[in-house]
């Protein structure tokens, strides 16, 4: 029988996936989110964020910066990520 991932382990795994991205800009943006709102997401939010992390970094960057509209299922989360990030630290 395969055990389900515990919530603390899932949050830690998602945090690690957030800070080790393919491009530096996404490292910075997603680290801010992972260290802020991520631990407070409900299970559905964690599921959505997990799916979001499977997207291409260049697409994510364009969505977060508003260069390209994010797919509908990610729209609100991309807005939260954008609102949470401060380039000044």
C-alpha positions as CSV (number, residue, x, y, z in Angstrom):
1,X,0.0,0.0,0.0
2,X,1.4,3.4,-1.0
3,X,1.1,6.1,1.6
4,X,0.0,9.5,0.7
5,X,2.4,12.4,1.0
6,X,2.0,14.3,4.3
7,X,1.1,18.0,4.1
8,X,4.4,19.2,5.7
9,X,6.4,17.0,3.2
10,X,4.4,18.3,0.3
11,X,4.9,21.9,1.3
12,X,8.7,21.3,1.7
13,X,8.8,19.5,-1.7
14,X,7.0,22.4,-3.4
15,X,9.3,24.9,-1.7
16,X,12.3,23.1,-3.0
17,X,10.9,23.0,-6.5
18,X,10.2,26.7,-6.2
19,X,13.7,27.8,-5.3
20,X,15.5,25.6,-7.9
21,X,14.1,26.6,-11.2
22,X,15.6,26.8,-14.7
23,X,16.0,30.6,-14.8
24,X,17.1,33.0,-12.0
25,X,14.1,35.3,-12.3
26,X,11.8,32.5,-11.5
27,X,14.0,31.3,-8.6
28,X,13.5,34.8,-7.1
29,X,9.8,35.1,-7.8
30,X,8.8,31.7,-6.7
31,X,11.1,31.7,-3.7
32,X,9.2,34.8,-2.4
33,X,5.9,32.9,-2.9
34,X,7.2,29.7,-1.4
35,X,8.4,31.6,1.7
36,X,5.2,33.6,2.0
37,X,1.8,32.2,1.0
38,X,2.7,28.7,0.1
39,X,2.4,27.1,3.6
40,X,-1.0,28.6,4.0
41,X,-2.6,27.2,0.8
42,X,-5.4,24.7,1.2
43,X,-5.1,21.3,-0.4
44,X,-6.7,22.5,-3.6
45,X,-4.2,25.4,-3.7
46,X,-1.3,23.0,-3.1
47,X,-2.5,20.8,-6.0
48,X,-2.8,23.8,-8.3
49,X,0.6,25.1,-7.3
50,X,2.1,21.6,-7.9
51,X,0.6,21.6,-11.4
52,X,1.9,25.2,-12.0
53,X,5.4,24.2,-11.2
54,X,5.3,21.7,-14.0
55,X,4.9,24.5,-16.5
56,X,7.8,25.9,-18.5
57,X,9.8,28.7,-16.7
58,X,9.7,31.0,-19.7
59,X,5.9,30.7,-19.8
60,X,5.6,31.2,-16.1
61,X,7.8,34.3,-16.3
62,X,5.7,35.8,-19.1
63,X,2.5,35.1,-17.1
64,X,3.8,36.6,-13.9
65,X,5.1,39.7,-15.7
66,X,1.9,40.1,-17.6
67,X,3.6,39.8,-21.1
68,X,1.2,36.9,-21.8
69,X,-2.2,36.1,-20.2
70,X,-2.0,33.1,-17.9
71,X,-4.3,30.1,-18.6
72,X,-7.6,30.5,-16.8
73,X,-6.9,27.8,-14.3
74,X,-3.8,29.6,-13.1
75,X,-5.0,33.2,-13.4
76,X,-5.8,33.9,-9.7
77,X,-2.6,32.1,-8.5
78,X,-0.4,34.0,-10.9
79,X,-1.9,37.2,-9.6
80,X,-1.1,36.1,-6.1
81,X,2.4,35.3,-7.1
82,X,2.8,38.6,-8.8
83,X,1.3,40.5,-5.8
84,X,3.6,38.7,-3.4
85,X,6.8,39.4,-5.2
86,X,8.8,42.6,-4.5
87,X,11.8,43.1,-6.7
88,X,13.3,45.2,-3.9
89,X,13.2,42.2,-1.5
